[in-house]
């Protein structure tokens, strides 16, 4: 395994969805599932699903389908979910607090260890037992605490400065929610959540539907 | 135009990104741009870009490139951004408030007209001059006010119930932030923002980088 540089981004993007749906099946005590059933649940075709899983060596068995628990575990391993990721949040307004709640309640394996802001009204308050610290302290914090993921929840204008500080502090990845195209070095993994792109696509489909 | 049912989802998904980058160029008074320059800014290849724009009849001119203002306007028209979309938010915790701020400050053409929650502590407060109403009033509000987009910012467990009420209230699209796979009728456009999929993909790329 893990010669995964050959696996296309499109496949990697589908794996979390498979895993999410397998988790729900697992919670409903479903033990096995065929590629067509999985297709109905994910919206992908059965042949797409078989192809995707073949990238990693199959998992399935002709006439039996896939073992839900085992497939769930395998996909988790491929996604690197067999370890814990330390995360800091920069920007603790509504969005930062929402992400903190989300990570705390829904994402086992992803642990927020510190939160930072420039706003004196936010510095010192506690969010899920983590005290918001002055943004000035971010550099020092990262020097003393190796962190996997920096989460940017600031305004557009501050995002690049935060990204630079996170980079200097040697985070491995940045999860960016600011509506800005930030630039980072090649050794940093950047994942943008562009709400604008999502909303504009929604508008397109609505406006196209109207005209059909 | 607008026989766009033939345009692939992948192309539609790239258009908002083109438009975002063209807007930044426009703000910097850039008048024209070649497909290779646009490639460097978007991360797509020049040939991909030319192919994408050919779907809509070109826009470009050999040896001149693209006119930034005109391309920006054209893509906006294709995306249906030449009109206003009325939106309601259901769930006014941190996430709902963050989305309300985002739409108000960053998204011209998308107007939040009402917000709803079940929490007595939130009902009655104002967010960007919009008063949070009791969720019980959602049905009646939608009956009297045709709304384009319903935004779900509730917990996982409430999401389907909200989606059902939005559907009964004849919204055209749902923008779902709850970590749940909700089901809607075929005449409703559903756009999910699955934070989990995004974070899991980030973890994959980090964990794979570590092992190279």
Boltz contact constraints between the chains, C-beta under 6 A:
constraints:
  - contact:
      token1: [A, 2]
      token2: [B, 211]
      max_distance: 6.0
  - contact:
      token1: [A, 4]
      token2: [B, 208]
      max_distance: 6.0
  - contact:
      token1: [A, 12]
      token2: [B, 201]
      max_distance: 6.0
  - contact:
      token1: [A, 12]
      token2: [B, 204]
      max_distance: 6.0
  - contact:
      token1: [A, 16]
      token2: [B, 197]
      max_distance: 6.0
  - contact:
      token1: [A, 16]
      token2: [B, 200]
      max_distance: 6.0
  - contact:
      token1: [A, 17]
      token2: [B, 197]
      max_distance: 6.0
  - contact:
      token1: [A, 79]
      token2: [B, 200]
      max_distance: 6.0
  - contact:
      token1: [A, 79]
      token2: [B, 203]
      max_distance: 6.0
  - contact:
      token1: [A, 79]
      token2: [B, 204]
      max_distance: 6.0
  - contact:
      token1: [A, 80]
      token2: [B, 203]
      max_distance: 6.0
  - contact:
      token1: [A, 80]
      token2: [B, 204]
      max_distance: 6.0
  - contact:
      token1: [A, 80]
      token2: [B, 207]
      max_distance: 6.0
  - contact:
      token1: [A, 94]
      token2: [B, 94]
      max_distance: 6.0
  - contact:
      token1: [A, 94]
      token2: [B, 97]
      max_distance: 6.0
  - contact:
      token1: [A, 94]
      token2: [B, 98]
      max_distance: 6.0
  - contact:
      token1: [A, 95]
      token2: [B, 98]
      max_distance: 6.0
  - contact:
      token1: [A, 97]
      token2: [B, 94]
      max_distance: 6.0
  - contact:
      token1: [A, 98]
      token2: [B, 94]
      max_distance: 6.0
  - contact:
      token1: [A, 98]
      token2: [B, 95]
      max_distance: 6.0
  - contact:
      token1: [A, 98]
      token2: [B, 98]
      max_distance: 6.0
  - contact:
      token1: [A, 102]
      token2: [B, 195]
      max_distance: 6.0
  - contact:
      token1: [A, 106]
      token2: [B, 179]
      max_distance: 6.0
  - contact:
      token1: [A, 172]
      token2: [B, 206]
      max_distance: 6.0
  - contact:
      token1: [A, 173]
      token2: [B, 202]
      max_distance: 6.0
  - contact:
      token1: [A, 173]
      token2: [B, 206]
      max_distance: 6.0
  - contact:
      token1: [A, 175]
      token2: [B, 202]
      max_distance: 6.0
  - contact:
      token1: [A, 179]
      token2: [B, 106]
      max_distance: 6.0
  - contact:
      token1: [A, 189]
      token2: [B, 205]
      max_distance: 6.0
  - contact:
      token1: [A, 189]
      token2: [B, 206]
      max_distance: 6.0
  - contact:
      token1: [A, 191]
      token2: [B, 198]
      max_distance: 6.0
  - contact:
      token1: [A, 191]
      token2: [B, 202]
      max_distance: 6.0
  - contact:
      token1: [A, 193]
      token2: [B, 198]
      max_distance: 6.0
  - contact:
      token1: [A, 195]
      token2: [B, 102]
      max_distance: 6.0
  - contact:
      token1: [A, 197]
      token2: [B, 16]
      max_distance: 6.0
  - contact:
      token1: [A, 197]
      token2: [B, 17]
      max_distance: 6.0
  - contact:
      token1: [A, 198]
      token2: [B, 191]
      max_distance: 6.0
  - contact:
      token1: [A, 198]
      token2: [B, 193]
      max_distance: 6.0
  - contact:
      token1: [A, 200]
      token2: [B, 16]
      max_distance: 6.0
  - contact:
      token1: [A, 200]
      token2: [B, 79]
      max_distance: 6.0
  - contact:
      token1: [A, 201]
      token2: [B, 12]
      max_distance: 6.0
  - contact:
      token1: [A, 202]
      token2: [B, 173]
      max_distance: 6.0
  - contact:
      token1: [A, 202]
      token2: [B, 175]
      max_distance: 6.0
  - contact:
      token1: [A, 202]
      token2: [B, 191]
      max_distance: 6.0
  - contact:
      token1: [A, 203]
      token2: [B, 79]
      max_distance: 6.0
  - contact:
      token1: [A, 203]
      token2: [B, 80]
      max_distance: 6.0
  - contact:
      token1: [A, 204]
      token2: [B, 12]
      max_distance: 6.0
  - contact:
      token1: [A, 204]
      token2: [B, 79]
      max_distance: 6.0
  - contact:
      token1: [A, 204]
      token2: [B, 80]
      max_distance: 6.0
  - contact:
      token1: [A, 205]
      token2: [B, 189]
      max_distance: 6.0
  - contact:
      token1: [A, 206]
      token2: [B, 172]
      max_distance: 6.0
  - contact:
      token1: [A, 206]
      token2: [B, 173]
      max_distance: 6.0
  - contact:
      token1: [A, 206]
      token2: [B, 189]
      max_distance: 6.0
  - contact:
      token1: [A, 207]
      token2: [B, 80]
      max_distance: 6.0
  - contact:
      token1: [A, 208]
      token2: [B, 4]
      max_distance: 6.0
  - contact:
      token1: [A, 211]
      token2: [B, 2]
      max_distance: 6.0
